[in-house]
Amino acid sequence: MSHICDYGSEFHLLRYLGRHRAYLNARVLETIGADAIAWIDFHFDRRASGADDELKGLEFIEDPDTLAAWAQVWPGGSQSLSWDSVAQLRTGEASSFLLLDACSSIGDLASSCQASNGKREQIQAALEHTRERLEVPAECDWMNRYYGLASRLAALAFLREQGIDAHFMRLYFVGDEHPRHHCPQSSEEWKEALGEQSQQIGLPPGHSLVGRIHELFLPICPLGCDAGS
């Protein structure tokens, strides 16, 4: 976890979770169509920056068989997925998980797989399996440019394959002011940048995760920014 400044997705997500949780919860529940939400706490860790350790992989799952199966699919260690936040949702009598990833600048969208040796092959196999399951064209490259999103879709698809209901949400902050990065000042500005991402990810209409992938455009200050829809 990086040092916290007064800008960036980590800072603004912590603001909302700590100071504006009711507003955040209402927007998340409205977007997903759920009834209630409970955020899962991070771990205390003196070795980590800020003395907190992010939730990694699928450690929030209690079932040992699911965790063992995930270990066969995705490497741990430095290549383990990390989440900006995870929550439990309730809709009627049904429960599910929410996997959250937050962005505040266009640069947050871009990443490529940095794994090497056997870990890279393991990740590539997992992404190829997910692409095939979702009927994404083989020419769509999930290892480069938008690997961050692709890897999280793989985790979501895996949970669904295991019979565990889950949602993934990308939270796009509107109106941030980063000294070195391009931060969209409206939801429409975000959507222009997201068009290229959608094209490369290549999810077809009617894929099996429809209704489980969500976008939320959230202003850093609702009184002074375009929240979009």
N, CA and C of each residue as an Amber inpcrd file, in Angstrom:
protein
   687
   0.8510000  -1.1800000   0.0000000   0.0000000   0.0000000   0.0000000
   0.8920000   1.2360000   0.0000000   0.6390000   2.1690000  -0.8840000
   1.4960000   3.3390000  -1.0200000   1.2180000   4.3770000   0.0680000
   2.1640000   5.3320000   0.1990000   1.9610000   6.4520000   1.1220000
   0.7340000   7.2500000   0.6910000  -0.1080000   7.6070000   1.6310000
  -1.3720000   8.2650000   1.3080000  -1.1760000   9.7710000   1.1970000
  -1.4930000  10.3290000   0.0230000  -1.5030000  11.7710000  -0.2010000
  -2.9540000  12.2290000  -0.3000000  -3.1750000  13.5180000  -0.5430000
  -4.5530000  14.0180000  -0.6090000  -5.0890000  13.9420000  -2.0330000
  -4.7010000  12.9310000  -2.7560000  -5.2220000  12.6560000  -4.0850000
  -5.0200000  11.1690000  -4.3500000  -5.6100000  10.6810000  -5.4200000
  -5.4630000   9.2740000  -5.7640000  -6.6330000   8.4450000  -5.2720000
  -6.8280000   7.3030000  -5.9230000  -7.9900000   6.4680000  -5.6230000
  -7.9660000   5.9230000  -4.1990000  -6.7780000   5.5790000  -3.6760000
  -6.7100000   5.0480000  -2.3160000  -7.1740000   6.0860000  -1.3090000
  -6.7040000   7.3080000  -1.4590000  -7.0930000   8.3810000  -0.5420000
  -8.6010000   8.6130000  -0.5750000  -9.1650000   8.7280000  -1.7680000
 -10.5880000   9.0430000  -1.8650000 -11.4670000   7.8730000  -1.4260000
 -11.0280000   6.6480000  -1.6730000 -11.8020000   5.5120000  -1.1850000
 -11.7960000   5.4690000   0.3410000 -10.6450000   5.7280000   0.9500000
 -10.5930000   5.7770000   2.4090000 -11.4650000   6.9010000   2.9670000
 -11.4860000   8.0490000   2.2730000 -12.3780000   9.1440000   2.6770000
 -13.8210000   8.6700000   2.7150000 -14.2280000   8.0250000   1.6350000
 -15.6270000   7.6000000   1.5570000 -15.9470000   6.5100000   2.5700000
 -15.0320000   5.5510000   2.7450000 -15.2850000   4.4750000   3.7020000
 -15.2950000   5.0040000   5.1380000 -14.4680000   6.0230000   5.4150000
 -14.3570000   6.5230000   6.7790000 -15.2880000   7.6660000   7.1200000
 -15.5840000   8.5470000   6.1310000 -16.3290000   9.7700000   6.4350000
 -17.6650000   9.8910000   5.7190000 -17.8480000   9.1480000   4.6540000
 -19.0750000   9.2680000   3.8450000 -19.6100000   7.8910000   3.4840000
 -19.5600000   6.9750000   4.4390000 -19.9250000   5.5910000   4.1370000
 -21.3870000   5.4490000   3.7550000 -22.2610000   6.2100000   4.3620000
 -23.6820000   6.1060000   4.0310000 -23.9270000   6.4780000   2.5700000
 -23.2630000   7.5430000   2.1080000 -23.4130000   7.9600000   0.7040000
 -22.8320000   6.8930000  -0.2220000 -21.6390000   6.3950000   0.1140000
 -21.0120000   5.3570000  -0.7010000 -21.8840000   4.1100000  -0.7500000
 -22.3550000   3.6680000   0.3900000 -23.1870000   2.4690000   0.4270000
 -24.4430000   2.6220000  -0.4240000 -25.0720000   3.7780000  -0.3240000
 -26.2930000   4.0050000  -1.0890000 -26.0330000   3.9210000  -2.5850000
 -24.9240000   4.5170000  -3.0420000 -24.5990000   4.4860000  -4.4640000
 -24.2460000   3.0740000  -4.9430000 -23.4980000   2.3450000  -4.1190000
 -23.1210000   0.9760000  -4.4830000 -24.3610000   0.0810000  -4.5510000
 -25.2010000   0.1520000  -3.5320000 -26.3970000  -0.6870000  -3.4940000
 -27.3500000  -0.3490000  -4.6380000 -27.4750000   0.9310000  -4.9470000
 -28.3230000   1.3540000  -6.0540000 -27.8000000   0.8060000  -7.3810000
 -26.4880000   0.8410000  -7.5660000 -25.8880000   0.3810000  -8.8120000
 -26.0550000  -1.1190000  -8.9960000 -25.8580000  -1.8740000  -7.9180000
 -25.9020000  -3.3350000  -8.0110000 -27.3260000  -3.8640000  -7.8990000
 -28.1640000  -3.1690000  -7.1270000 -29.5150000  -3.6570000  -6.8800000
 -29.5810000  -4.5770000  -5.6730000 -28.6820000  -4.3650000  -4.6960000
 -28.6750000  -5.1600000  -3.4720000 -29.3510000  -4.3890000  -2.3440000
 -29.5800000  -5.0920000  -1.2250000 -30.3090000  -4.4920000  -0.1110000
 -29.4040000  -3.9820000   1.0080000 -28.2850000  -4.6540000   1.2390000
 -27.4120000  -4.2840000   2.3540000 -25.9740000  -4.6290000   2.0110000
 -25.0280000  -3.9210000   2.6640000 -23.6110000  -4.1290000   2.4020000
 -22.8290000  -4.0220000   3.6950000 -21.8200000  -4.8790000   3.8480000
 -20.9180000  -4.8460000   5.0050000 -19.4930000  -4.9920000   4.4790000
 -18.6680000  -3.9750000   4.7020000 -17.2970000  -3.9830000   4.2030000
 -16.4210000  -4.8510000   5.0920000 -15.5130000  -5.5880000   4.4730000
 -14.6060000  -6.4780000   5.1890000 -13.3210000  -5.7180000   5.5120000
 -12.9040000  -5.7620000   6.7720000 -11.7200000  -5.0210000   7.1950000
 -10.4390000  -5.6180000   6.6260000  -9.4410000  -4.7580000   6.4220000
  -8.0870000  -5.1930000   6.0910000  -7.4350000  -5.7830000   7.3460000
  -6.2350000  -6.3440000   7.1620000  -5.4680000  -6.8860000   8.2760000
  -4.5080000  -5.8250000   8.8160000  -4.2860000  -5.8340000  10.1220000
  -3.1910000  -5.0470000  10.6870000  -1.8750000  -5.7500000  10.3570000
  -0.8760000  -4.9780000   9.9480000   0.4310000  -5.5570000   9.6360000
   1.4980000  -4.4670000   9.7730000   2.3110000  -4.5420000  10.8280000
   3.3360000  -3.5230000  11.0520000   4.3900000  -3.4940000   9.9580000
   4.5220000  -4.5940000   9.2030000   5.5140000  -4.6400000   8.1360000
   5.0580000  -3.8820000   6.8990000   3.7560000  -3.6390000   6.7920000
   3.2140000  -2.9740000   5.6070000   3.1850000  -1.4640000   5.8090000
   3.2200000  -0.7360000   4.6860000   3.0980000   0.7140000   4.7540000
   1.7430000   1.0860000   5.3320000   1.7480000   1.9740000   6.3380000
   0.4940000   2.3490000   6.9730000   0.0070000   1.3410000   7.9870000
   0.7770000   0.2770000   8.2120000   0.4480000  -0.7790000   9.1830000
  -0.8190000  -1.5420000   8.8380000  -1.2110000  -1.5130000   7.5520000
  -2.3640000  -2.2790000   7.0770000  -1.9490000  -3.0860000   5.8570000
  -2.4720000  -4.2990000   5.7540000  -2.1750000  -5.1600000   4.6260000
  -3.4440000  -5.3660000   3.8080000  -3.3570000  -5.1570000   2.4980000
  -4.5170000  -5.2880000   1.6310000  -5.0500000  -6.7220000   1.6290000
  -6.3240000  -6.8600000   1.2990000  -6.8960000  -8.1800000   1.0820000
  -6.3620000  -8.7030000  -0.2480000  -5.8070000  -9.9030000  -0.2200000
  -5.1700000 -10.4600000  -1.4100000  -5.8370000 -11.7610000  -1.8270000
  -5.7820000 -12.0110000  -3.1280000  -6.3180000 -13.2660000  -3.6380000
  -7.7700000 -13.4470000  -3.2570000  -8.0840000 -14.6170000  -2.7350000
  -9.4500000 -14.9050000  -2.2790000  -9.4450000 -15.2460000  -0.7920000
  -8.5660000 -14.5810000  -0.0320000  -8.4220000 -14.9020000   1.3860000
  -9.6760000 -14.6030000   2.2010000 -10.5950000 -13.8420000   1.6480000
 -11.8400000 -13.5500000   2.3510000 -12.8280000 -14.7180000   2.2750000
 -12.5010000 -15.7300000   1.4720000 -13.3310000 -16.9290000   1.3590000
 -12.9290000 -17.9020000   2.4610000 -13.8840000 -18.4720000   3.1630000
 -13.5800000 -19.3690000   4.2670000 -13.4540000 -20.8260000   3.8350000
 -14.0260000 -21.2070000   2.7090000 -14.0320000 -22.6010000   2.2790000
 -12.6290000 -23.0370000   1.8510000 -12.0190000 -24.0120000   2.5230000
 -10.6520000 -24.4280000   2.1810000 -10.5430000 -25.0590000   0.8050000
 -11.5800000 -25.7320000   0.3520000 -11.5320000 -26.3530000  -0.9730000
 -11.4590000 -25.2890000  -2.0680000 -12.2040000 -24.2000000  -1.8800000
 -12.1550000 -23.1060000  -2.8550000 -10.7750000 -22.4620000  -2.8700000
 -10.2020000 -22.2690000  -1.6950000  -8.8710000 -21.6670000  -1.6150000
  -7.8220000 -22.5700000  -2.2470000  -7.9470000 -23.8730000  -2.0290000
  -7.0010000 -24.8150000  -2.6340000  -7.1320000 -24.8110000  -4.1500000
  -8.3630000 -24.7300000  -4.6440000  -8.5790000 -24.7000000  -6.0900000
  -8.0150000 -23.4220000  -6.6980000  -8.1740000 -22.3040000  -5.9940000
  -7.6350000 -21.0290000  -6.4960000  -6.1100000 -21.0610000  -6.5540000
  -5.4860000 -21.7090000  -5.5830000  -4.0230000 -21.8070000  -5.5670000
  -3.4990000 -22.5780000  -6.7760000  -4.3290000 -23.4590000  -7.3220000
  -3.9410000 -24.1780000  -8.5340000  -4.1150000 -23.3150000  -9.7820000
  -4.9650000 -22.3130000  -9.6770000  -5.2730000 -21.4640000 -10.8250000
  -4.3680000 -20.2470000 -10.8910000  -4.0930000 -19.6220000  -9.7370000
  -3.3990000 -18.3260000  -9.7180000  -2.2510000 -18.3520000  -8.7220000
  -1.0880000 -17.8310000  -9.0800000   0.0480000 -17.8320000  -8.1460000
  -0.1650000 -16.8610000  -6.9890000   0.5260000 -17.1250000  -5.9010000
   0.4760000 -16.2250000  -4.7530000   1.6850000 -15.3080000  -4.7580000
   2.1010000 -14.9000000  -3.5670000   3.2690000 -14.0480000  -3.4570000
   3.0820000 -12.7060000  -4.1330000   4.1120000 -12.2460000  -4.8230000
   4.0870000 -10.9200000  -5.4390000   3.0910000 -10.8160000  -6.5800000
   2.6350000 -11.9520000  -7.1000000   1.6880000 -11.9280000  -8.2140000
   0.2440000 -12.1490000  -7.7630000   0.0280000 -12.1830000  -6.4610000
  -1.3250000 -12.3520000  -5.9540000  -2.1600000 -11.1020000  -6.2520000
  -3.4120000 -11.2960000  -6.5700000  -4.3060000 -10.1610000  -6.7810000
  -4.5430000  -9.4440000  -5.4540000  -4.6610000  -8.1340000  -5.5030000
  -5.0320000  -7.3690000  -4.3180000  -6.2730000  -6.5470000  -4.6510000
  -7.0800000  -6.3000000  -3.6280000  -8.3520000  -5.5990000  -3.8150000
  -8.3310000  -4.2840000  -3.0570000  -8.9230000  -3.2500000  -3.6530000
  -9.0350000  -1.9740000  -2.9470000 -10.0240000  -2.0860000  -1.7970000
 -11.0190000  -2.9340000  -1.9510000 -11.9140000  -3.2630000  -0.8510000
 -12.7530000  -4.4750000  -1.2590000 -13.2660000  -5.1590000  -0.2550000
 -14.1630000  -6.2970000  -0.4610000 -15.3130000  -6.1490000   0.5260000
 -16.5020000  -6.5020000   0.0840000 -17.6750000  -6.3940000   0.9540000
 -18.5550000  -7.6200000   0.7810000 -19.4380000  -7.8040000   1.7340000
 -20.4870000  -8.8150000   1.6240000 -21.8100000  -8.1050000   1.3590000
 -22.5360000  -8.6000000   0.3780000 -23.8180000  -8.0380000  -0.0110000
 -24.9500000  -8.9670000   0.4150000 -26.1100000  -8.3670000   0.6400000
 -27.3160000  -9.1600000   0.8730000 -28.4180000  -8.6390000  -0.0250000
 -29.0660000  -9.5560000  -0.7250000 -30.2220000  -9.2290000  -1.5680000
 -31.3330000 -10.1970000  -1.2090000 -32.3230000  -9.7260000  -0.4900000
 -33.3240000 -10.6460000   0.0370000 -32.6560000 -11.5770000   1.0290000
 -32.8040000 -12.8810000   0.8180000 -32.1650000 -13.8700000   1.6780000
 -30.8180000 -14.3260000   1.1310000 -30.4550000 -13.8570000  -0.0470000
 -29.2230000 -14.3040000  -0.6970000 -28.0540000 -13.3980000  -0.3350000
 -26.8550000 -13.9970000  -0.2400000 -25.6480000 -13.2300000   0.0440000
 -24.6430000 -13.4090000  -1.0830000 -23.7690000 -12.4440000  -1.2300000
 -22.7340000 -12.4950000  -2.2630000 -21.5810000 -11.6020000  -1.8380000
 -20.4780000 -11.6950000  -2.5590000 -19.3270000 -10.8470000  -2.3130000
 -19.2710000  -9.7360000  -3.3490000 -18.6940000  -8.5990000  -2.9330000
 -18.3940000  -7.5020000  -3.8420000 -16.8900000  -7.2930000  -3.8570000
 -16.2880000  -7.4020000  -5.0300000 -14.8640000  -7.1480000  -5.2270000
 -14.7390000  -5.7700000  -5.8450000 -14.0140000  -4.8650000  -5.1860000
 -13.9650000  -3.4720000  -5.6110000 -12.5620000  -3.0760000  -6.0500000
 -12.4980000  -2.3870000  -7.1800000 -11.2600000  -1.8180000  -7.6940000
 -11.5490000  -0.3590000  -8.0100000 -10.6960000   0.5650000  -7.5370000
 -10.9510000   1.9910000  -7.7020000  -9.8790000   2.6460000  -8.5620000
 -10.3080000   3.6460000  -9.3530000  -9.3930000   4.4040000 -10.2130000
  -9.7220000   5.8840000 -10.0870000  -8.6960000   6.7340000 -10.1720000
  -8.9540000   8.1680000 -10.1680000  -8.2910000   8.8860000 -11.3310000
  -7.4360000   8.1950000 -12.0850000  -6.7850000   8.7950000 -13.2440000
  -6.7670000   7.8060000 -14.4000000  -6.6030000   8.3230000 -15.6080000
  -6.5600000   7.4620000 -16.7780000  -5.4200000   6.4520000 -16.6670000
  -4.3090000   6.8820000 -16.0640000  -3.1730000   5.9870000 -15.9020000
  -3.4700000   4.7740000 -15.0440000  -4.4870000   4.8620000 -14.1750000
  -4.8420000   3.7190000 -13.3350000  -5.3790000   2.5470000 -14.1500000
  -5.8170000   2.8110000 -15.3620000  -6.3850000   1.7480000 -16.1870000
  -5.3170000   0.8240000 -16.7500000  -4.1110000   1.3320000 -16.9350000
  -3.0880000   0.6230000 -17.6970000  -2.1780000  -0.2090000 -16.8040000
  -2.0160000  -1.4690000 -17.1730000  -1.0240000  -2.3260000 -16.5180000
  -0.8240000  -3.5640000 -17.3810000   0.3500000  -4.1660000 -17.2640000
   0.6630000  -5.4030000 -17.9730000   1.1730000  -6.4240000 -16.9720000
   1.0300000  -7.6900000 -17.2820000   1.4750000  -8.7570000 -16.3930000
   2.9960000  -8.7290000 -16.2910000   3.5200000  -8.6650000 -15.0740000
   4.9620000  -8.6050000 -14.8430000   5.5280000  -9.9370000 -14.3540000
   4.7220000 -10.9720000 -14.3180000   5.1840000 -12.2630000 -13.8220000
   6.1740000 -12.8900000 -14.8030000   7.0090000 -13.7740000 -14.2790000
   7.9820000 -14.4710000 -15.1150000   7.9810000 -15.9530000 -14.7690000
   8.6940000 -16.7080000 -15.5730000   8.8400000 -18.1550000 -15.3690000
   7.4720000 -18.8320000 -15.2990000   7.3220000 -19.7920000 -14.4080000
   6.0910000 -20.5660000 -14.3570000   4.8810000 -19.7650000 -13.9450000
   5.0910000 -18.6910000 -13.1670000   3.9500000 -17.8880000 -12.7330000
   3.2710000 -17.2150000 -13.9190000   4.0490000 -16.7650000 -14.8710000
   3.4590000 -16.1160000 -16.0440000   2.6050000 -17.1000000 -16.8340000
   3.1050000 -18.3180000 -17.0080000   2.3360000 -19.3230000 -17.7420000
   1.0520000 -19.6830000 -17.0000000   1.1290000 -19.7390000 -15.6700000
  -0.0550000 -20.0460000 -14.8700000  -1.1100000 -18.9630000 -15.0320000
  -0.6950000 -17.7050000 -14.9840000  -1.6290000 -16.5920000 -15.1520000
  -2.2110000 -16.5860000 -16.5540000  -1.3700000 -16.8010000 -17.5380000
  -1.8530000 -16.7920000 -18.9200000  -2.8880000 -17.8830000 -19.1320000
  -2.6630000 -19.0520000 -18.5640000  -3.6300000 -20.1460000 -18.6870000
  -4.9620000 -19.7820000 -18.0370000  -4.9010000 -19.1120000 -16.8720000
  -6.1330000 -18.7060000 -16.1890000  -6.9040000 -17.6790000 -17.0130000
  -6.1860000 -16.7370000 -17.6070000  -6.8500000 -15.7220000 -18.4190000
  -7.4370000 -16.3270000 -19.6890000  -6.7170000 -17.2600000 -20.2930000
  -7.2270000 -17.9090000 -21.4980000  -8.4770000 -18.7250000 -21.1850000
  -8.4730000 -19.3980000 -20.0440000  -9.6560000 -20.1600000 -19.6310000
 -10.8580000 -19.2300000 -19.4650000 -10.6220000 -18.0740000 -18.8200000
 -11.7130000 -17.1180000 -18.6050000 -12.2040000 -16.5450000 -19.9330000
 -11.2960000 -16.1950000 -20.8240000 -11.6940000 -15.6770000 -22.1380000
 -12.5550000 -16.6860000 -22.8810000 -12.1570000 -17.9500000 -22.8430000
 -12.9230000 -18.9860000 -23.5400000 -14.3090000 -19.1340000 -22.9250000
 -14.3640000 -19.1060000 -21.6050000 -15.6580000 -19.2590000 -20.9260000
 -16.5970000 -18.1070000 -21.2730000 -16.0360000 -16.9180000 -21.4230000
 -16.8500000 -15.7410000 -21.7240000 -17.0150000 -15.5200000 -23.2270000
 -16.4250000 -16.4110000 -24.0230000 -16.5040000 -16.3370000 -25.4920000
 -15.9030000 -15.0330000 -26.0170000 -14.7850000 -14.6360000 -25.4160000
 -14.0330000 -13.4690000 -25.8710000 -13.1130000 -13.9040000 -27.0040000
 -13.0380000 -13.1560000 -28.0870000 -12.1550000 -13.5280000 -29.2030000
 -10.7150000 -13.7280000 -28.7450000 -10.0490000 -14.7320000 -29.3210000
  -8.6880000 -15.0820000 -28.9180000  -7.7050000 -13.9530000 -29.1650000
  -7.9950000 -13.0790000 -30.1380000  -7.0630000 -11.9920000 -30.4390000
  -7.0890000 -10.8690000 -29.4040000  -8.0270000 -10.8950000 -28.4720000
  -8.0720000  -9.8830000 -27.4070000  -6.9800000 -10.1890000 -26.3790000
  -6.0300000  -9.3060000 -26.2470000  -4.8640000  -9.4960000 -25.3800000
  -5.2110000  -9.1010000 -23.9470000  -5.2090000 -10.0780000 -23.0480000
  -5.5220000  -9.8180000 -21.6470000  -4.2740000  -9.7230000 -20.7750000
  -3.0930000  -9.9530000 -21.3630000  -1.8580000  -9.9110000 -20.5810000
  -1.2260000  -8.5180000 -20.5680000  -1.6310000  -7.6800000 -21.4890000
  -1.0110000  -6.3670000 -21.6320000  -2.0570000  -5.2640000 -21.6610000
  -1.6320000  -4.0750000 -21.3100000  -2.4080000  -2.8380000 -21.3620000
  -3.5230000  -2.7760000 -20.3250000  -4.4180000  -3.7660000 -20.3170000
  -5.5280000  -3.7500000 -19.3670000  -5.5490000  -5.0310000 -18.5260000
  -4.3680000  -5.5000000 -18.1820000  -4.2180000  -6.7190000 -17.3880000
  -4.9110000  -6.5910000 -16.0340000  -4.9000000  -5.3980000 -15.4350000
  -5.5270000  -5.2160000 -14.1280000  -6.9930000  -5.6050000 -14.1380000
  -7.7240000  -5.1480000 -15.1280000  -9.1370000  -5.5000000 -15.2440000
  -9.2990000  -6.9640000 -15.6030000  -8.5050000  -7.4510000 -16.5480000
  -8.6210000  -8.8430000 -16.9940000  -8.4010000  -9.8190000 -15.8410000
  -7.4000000  -9.5500000 -15.0120000  -7.1040000 -10.4570000 -13.9030000
  -8.2530000 -10.5040000 -12.9020000  -8.9060000  -9.3930000 -12.6980000
 -10.0200000  -9.3650000 -11.7530000 -11.2660000 -10.0390000 -12.3310000
 -11.4330000  -9.9690000 -13.6280000 -12.5170000 -10.7230000 -14.2540000
 -12.2810000 -12.2200000 -14.1140000 -11.0100000 -12.6310000 -14.1750000
 -10.6900000 -14.0500000 -13.9910000 -11.0640000 -14.5140000 -12.5910000
 -10.7950000 -13.6850000 -11.5720000 -11.1560000 -14.0380000 -10.1970000
 -12.6690000 -14.1210000 -10.0390000 -13.3770000 -13.1700000 -10.6330000
 -14.8400000 -13.1780000 -10.5690000 -15.3980000 -14.4380000 -11.2230000
 -14.8970000 -14.7700000 -12.4170000 -15.3730000 -15.9590000 -13.1320000
 -15.0760000 -17.2240000 -12.3370000 -13.9030000 -17.2720000 -11.7000000
 -13.5540000 -18.4430000 -10.8930000 -14.5500000 -18.6370000  -9.7500000
 -14.8670000 -17.5650000  -9.0340000 -15.8230000 -17.6780000  -7.9340000
 -17.1680000 -18.1890000  -8.4140000 -17.6050000 -17.6850000  -9.5450000
 -18.8900000 -18.1350000 -10.0950000 -18.8300000 -19.6190000 -10.4700000
 -17.6810000 -20.0580000 -11.0070000 -17.5260000 -21.4740000 -11.3370000
 -17.5810000 -22.3520000 -10.0950000 -17.1290000 -21.7970000  -8.9700000
 -17.1420000 -22.5410000  -7.7100000 -18.4980000 -22.4820000  -7.0080000
 -19.4580000 -21.8290000  -7.6210000 -20.7830000 -21.7110000  -7.0300000
 -20.8880000 -20.6330000  -5.9690000 -19.9280000 -19.6960000  -5.9600000
 -19.9360000 -18.5980000  -4.9920000 -20.3890000 -17.3330000  -5.7140000
 -21.4890000 -16.7540000  -5.2740000 -22.0190000 -15.5710000  -5.9380000
 -21.1480000 -14.3630000  -5.6100000 -20.7920000 -13.6020000  -6.6380000
 -19.9280000 -12.4430000  -6.4400000 -20.1920000 -11.4120000  -7.5220000
 -19.8730000 -10.1720000  -7.2020000 -19.9430000  -9.0470000  -8.1320000
 -18.5780000  -8.3710000  -8.1650000 -18.2520000  -7.7730000  -9.2970000
 -17.0480000  -6.9530000  -9.4080000 -17.4770000  -5.5470000  -9.7930000
 -16.9140000  -4.5580000  -9.1010000 -17.2270000  -3.1610000  -9.4020000
 -15.9450000  -2.3820000  -9.6300000 -15.9050000  -1.6240000 -10.7280000
 -14.8640000  -0.6340000 -10.9370000 -15.4560000   0.7120000 -10.5420000
 -14.8390000   1.3470000  -9.5500000 -15.2700000   2.6460000  -9.0660000
 -14.3490000   3.7020000  -9.6870000 -14.9270000   4.6160000 -10.4620000
 -14.1620000   5.6600000 -11.1330000 -14.4350000   6.9980000 -10.4470000
 -13.4270000   7.5330000  -9.7630000 -13.5810000   8.8220000  -9.1000000
 -13.5280000   9.9500000 -10.1310000 -14.4090000  10.9130000  -9.9560000
 -14.5100000  12.0650000 -10.8540000 -14.0550000  13.3220000 -10.1130000
 -13.1380000  14.0760000 -10.7470000 -12.7640000  15.3680000 -10.1890000
 -11.5030000  15.3860000  -9.3580000 -10.7020000  14.3080000  -9.3900000
  -9.4520000  14.3130000  -8.6340000  -8.4680000  15.3030000  -9.2730000
  -7.4730000  15.6940000  -8.5040000  -6.4430000  16.6160000  -8.9990000
  -5.0810000  16.0570000  -8.6390000  -4.5240000  15.2720000  -9.5370000
  -3.2210000  14.6490000  -9.3320000  -2.1620000  15.5050000 -10.0140000
  -1.0330000  15.7450000  -9.3750000  -0.0300000  16.6470000  -9.9650000
   0.6180000  16.1250000 -11.2460000   0.5500000  14.7990000 -11.4860000
   1.2470000  14.2520000 -12.6550000   0.3760000  13.4190000 -13.5680000
  -0.8790000  13.1930000 -13.2340000  -1.7150000  12.2860000 -14.0130000
  -2.9850000  12.9780000 -14.5070000  -3.5120000  12.4520000 -15.5860000
  -4.7440000  12.9730000 -16.1780000  -5.9290000  12.4010000 -15.4170000
  -6.6390000  13.2360000 -14.7100000  -7.7870000  12.8230000 -13.9080000
  -9.0690000  13.3470000 -14.5480000  -9.9590000  12.4730000 -14.9910000
 -11.2150000  12.9230000 -15.5970000 -12.0250000  13.8040000 -14.6470000
 -12.5940000  14.8620000 -15.2150000 -13.3960000  15.8020000 -14.4390000
 -14.8930000  15.6130000 -14.6630000 -15.2650000  14.5860000 -15.4140000
 -16.6740000  14.2590000 -15.6330000 -16.7810000  12.7800000 -15.9640000
 -17.9640000  12.2240000 -15.8010000 -18.1750000  10.8260000 -16.1590000
 -18.0080000  10.6180000 -17.6590000 -18.3900000  11.6250000 -18.4530000
 -18.2470000  11.4950000 -19.9040000 -16.7790000  11.4150000 -20.3060000
 -15.9270000  12.1450000 -19.6130000 -14.4930000  12.0730000 -19.8960000
 -13.9580000  10.6840000 -19.5740000 -14.4330000  10.0880000 -18.5010000
 -14.0630000   8.7160000 -18.1880000 -14.5190000   7.7680000 -19.2970000
 -15.7590000   7.9190000 -19.7260000 -16.3230000   6.9860000 -20.7010000
 -15.5760000   7.0210000 -22.0220000 -15.0370000   8.1680000 -22.3940000
 -14.2380000   8.2460000 -23.6130000 -13.0090000   7.3570000 -23.4910000
 -12.3670000   7.3800000 -22.3330000 -11.1660000   6.5580000 -22.1260000
 -11.5080000   5.0800000 -21.9920000 -12.6880000   4.7810000 -21.4670000
 -13.0560000   3.3930000 -21.2280000 -13.4590000   2.6610000 -22.5040000
 -13.7310000   3.4140000 -23.5560000 -14.1080000   2.7690000 -24.8160000
 -13.0060000   1.8780000 -25.3480000 -11.7640000   2.3530000 -25.3120000
 -10.6360000   1.5460000 -25.7900000 -10.4170000   0.3370000 -24.8970000
 -10.5920000   0.5120000 -23.5960000 -10.4720000  -0.6180000 -22.6790000
 -11.4970000  -1.7000000 -23.0110000 -12.7410000  -1.3030000 -23.2130000
 -13.7980000  -2.2610000 -23.5320000 -13.5010000  -3.0050000 -24.8270000
 -12.9620000  -2.2840000 -25.8040000 -12.6640000  -2.9130000 -27.0870000
 -11.5830000  -3.9790000 -26.9380000 -10.5520000  -3.6980000 -26.1500000
  -9.4720000  -4.6770000 -26.0040000  -9.8910000  -5.8470000 -25.1230000
 -10.6730000  -5.6050000 -24.0790000 -11.1460000  -6.7080000 -23.2340000
 -12.0870000  -7.6060000 -24.0320000 -12.9430000  -7.0180000 -24.8440000
 -13.7170000  -7.7820000 -25.8130000 -14.8580000  -8.6180000 -25.2820000
 -15.4690000  -8.2280000 -24.1710000 -16.6120000  -8.9980000 -23.6680000
 -17.7710000  -8.9150000 -24.6510000 -18.3040000 -10.0490000 -25.0870000
 -19.4160000 -10.0130000 -26.0460000 -20.7470000  -9.7580000 -25.3470000
 -21.7540000  -9.2900000 -26.0630000 -23.0800000  -9.1210000 -25.4650000
 -23.5990000 -10.4640000 -24.9530000 -24.2390000 -10.4430000 -23.8110000
 -24.8330000 -11.6630000 -23.2770000 -23.8540000 -12.6490000 -22.6800000
 -22.6250000 -12.2230000 -22.3470000 -21.6670000 -13.1450000 -21.7360000
 -22.1690000 -13.5910000 -20.3600000 -21.5340000 -14.6010000 -19.7970000
 -22.0560000 -15.2480000 -18.5850000 -21.9000000 -14.4210000 -17.3130000
 -21.1590000 -13.3120000 -17.3720000 -21.0120000 -12.4560000 -16.1960000
 -21.8660000 -11.1910000 -16.2840000 -22.7580000 -11.1400000 -17.2370000
 -23.6760000 -10.0070000 -17.3310000 -24.4530000  -9.8900000 -16.0140000
 -24.5460000  -8.6840000 -15.4950000 -25.2230000  -8.4630000 -14.2260000
 -24.3300000  -8.6320000 -13.0250000 -23.0660000  -9.0320000 -13.2670000
 -22.1210000  -9.2050000 -12.1730000 -20.9360000  -8.2510000 -12.2870000
 -20.8570000  -7.4730000 -13.3430000 -19.7930000  -6.4870000 -13.5390000
 -20.4310000  -5.1040000 -13.5680000 -19.9250000  -4.1940000 -12.7390000
 -20.5680000  -2.8970000 -12.5760000 -19.5520000  -1.7600000 -12.6470000
 -20.0110000  -0.6030000 -13.0940000 -19.2270000   0.6290000 -13.0850000
 -19.9720000   1.6700000 -12.2510000 -19.2110000   2.3860000 -11.4110000
 -19.7920000   3.4720000 -10.6280000 -18.8890000   4.6860000 -10.7690000
 -19.4620000   5.8030000 -11.2290000 -18.7330000   7.0640000 -11.3410000
 -19.0810000   7.9050000 -10.1190000 -18.0850000   8.1660000  -9.2920000
 -18.3340000   8.7980000  -8.0050000 -17.5150000  10.0820000  -7.8920000
 -18.1570000  11.2170000  -7.6670000 -17.4170000  12.4760000  -7.5210000
 -16.6330000  12.5030000  -6.2200000 -15.4610000  13.1550000  -6.2350000
 -14.7230000  13.2810000  -4.9790000 -15.4610000  14.2100000  -4.0160000
 -16.3110000  15.0850000  -4.5700000 -17.1640000  15.9400000  -3.7550000
 -18.4830000  16.1090000  -4.5050000 -19.5540000  15.4590000  -4.0720000
 -20.8120000  15.4910000  -4.8230000 -21.3710000  16.8810000  -5.0970000
 -20.9860000  17.8880000  -4.3060000 -21.5060000  19.2320000  -4.5040000
 -20.7770000  19.9930000  -5.6210000 -19.6130000  19.4490000  -6.0500000
 -18.8290000  20.2120000  -7.0070000 -18.4240000  19.4700000  -8.2560000
 -18.9400000  18.2430000  -8.4510000 -18.5160000  17.4480000  -9.6090000
 -19.7240000  16.7720000 -10.2490000 -19.5200000  16.3410000 -11.4830000
 -20.5400000  15.5870000 -12.2160000 -20.4330000  14.1330000 -11.8220000
 -21.4420000  13.6000000 -11.1490000 -21.4010000  12.1960000 -10.7110000
 -21.6610000  11.2500000 -11.8610000 -22.3320000  11.7100000 -12.8890000
 -22.6440000  10.8370000 -14.0240000 -23.6550000   9.7810000 -13.6400000
 -23.6280000   8.7110000 -14.3990000 -24.5620000   7.6170000 -14.1280000
 -23.9610000   6.3100000 -14.5160000
